[in-house]
Amino acid sequence: MTPPSSAERTAGTGRGIGIRTAAGSNERSRGQLHVYDGDGKGKSQAALGVVLRTIGLGICEQKRTRVLLLRFLKGPGRAYDEDSAIEALQQGFPHLIDQVRTGRGDFFTAAEATRFDRQEAQRGWDIAKGAIASALYSVVVLDELSPVLDLGLLDIDDVVRTLATKPDDMEVIVTGRGAPQKLVQLADLHSEMRAHRRADGDAIGLEGIEIYTGEGKGKSTSALGKALQAIGRGISQDKSHRVLILQWLKGGSGYTEDAAIAALRESYPHLVDHLRSGRDAIVWRGQQQPIDYVEAERAWEIARAAISSGLYKTVILDEINPTVDLELLPVEPIVQTLLRKPAETEVILTGRCKNPPAYFDLASVHSEMVCHKHYAERGVDLKRGVDY
């Protein structure tokens, strides 16, 4: 495995966060404040990925866990792909998730803000303050709170004071462009989703190919959020919209999203398929074992057949980038498969890598997660239901 950056190391352990397996992991008890911002894609998707993991933790373990998904600027007047999947999880596990949507669904500038926009922002924030004060939730997601603050619809000092005094064990995730500096300063984690463009300035590749890479947190989490969106689309809009989630370098058990995905599979068995591959251990460069090549190739053969068949409308190839970077898979077959994929099939490829492979140039969306701040720098451990 490519050696992790200092921002990706857990102090005193030398283990990389982005590549750490679930087995044998310590777990923190103190909650952290996460901020995802930037002009790239993946911010709200990362929040949805955390929702999926938190629900999964609640399903698979007998411990108190509950998530509030509070979505600003996403009022009920507009439908979102993920809505149906979230509703399905709410119906199956009503004790694990609450969702509130506020605002209107269309874009507007600060000069175009109305009294209704201010009232809706305040309504959402009042709900958030009550939820934080109640300590009833283990995770509170404040989706698109940053642009609400950037638009001047809420008092930033009030928001910072409230978040600074949240319960010790509560995780809070804030997403959206334009995170104010006071919020960034308070955050324990700040990951910027940066829209990456090729050297010629052209950001357009093949439609339906998305890359999530970089040193920052949010790559696999965004992919899980993307999967949740795709599953919701299959439930509500297009019954033929099948989803395949393939994960490399993540063998074994202990990943909380598995339980939530399994629950959705139970309700919609023909909608989503999920497969892990690899050893339940970190694979370091120069220390690859024969089984690593076998497992990588096994998953790729499934992926290639799935993409080429057109049977799946969304295919998630999680951690394929470091798999290629470790030379466990050749690049050219991936390039050729992506070039020939059906137009209606969307492929998402995740993971950080030292040397960007050739298929990066094919992507219509390339979001680079840039790490500005990470709680691992202070020696803080990961947490089940949030990080894995």
Secondary structure, 3 states (H helix, E strand, C coil): CCCCCHHHECCCCCCEHHHCCCCCCCCCCCCCEEEEECCCCCHHHHHHHHHHHHHHHHHHCCCCCCEEEEECCCCCCCCCCCHHHHHHHHHHCCCCEEEEECCCCCCCCHHHCCHHHHHHHHHHHHHHHHHHHHCCCCEEEEECHHHHHHCCCCCHHHHHHHHHCCCCCCEEEEECCCCCHHHHHHCCEEEEEEECCCCCCCCCCEEEEEEEECCCCCHHHHHHHHHHHHHHHHHHCCCCCCEEEEECCCCCCCCCHHHHHHHHHHHCCCCEEEEECCCCCCCCCCCCCHHHHHHHHHHHHHHHHHHHHCCCCEEEEECHHHHHHCCCCCCHHHHHHHHCCCCCCEEEEECCCCCCCHHHHHEEEEEEEEEEECHHHHCCCCCCCCCC
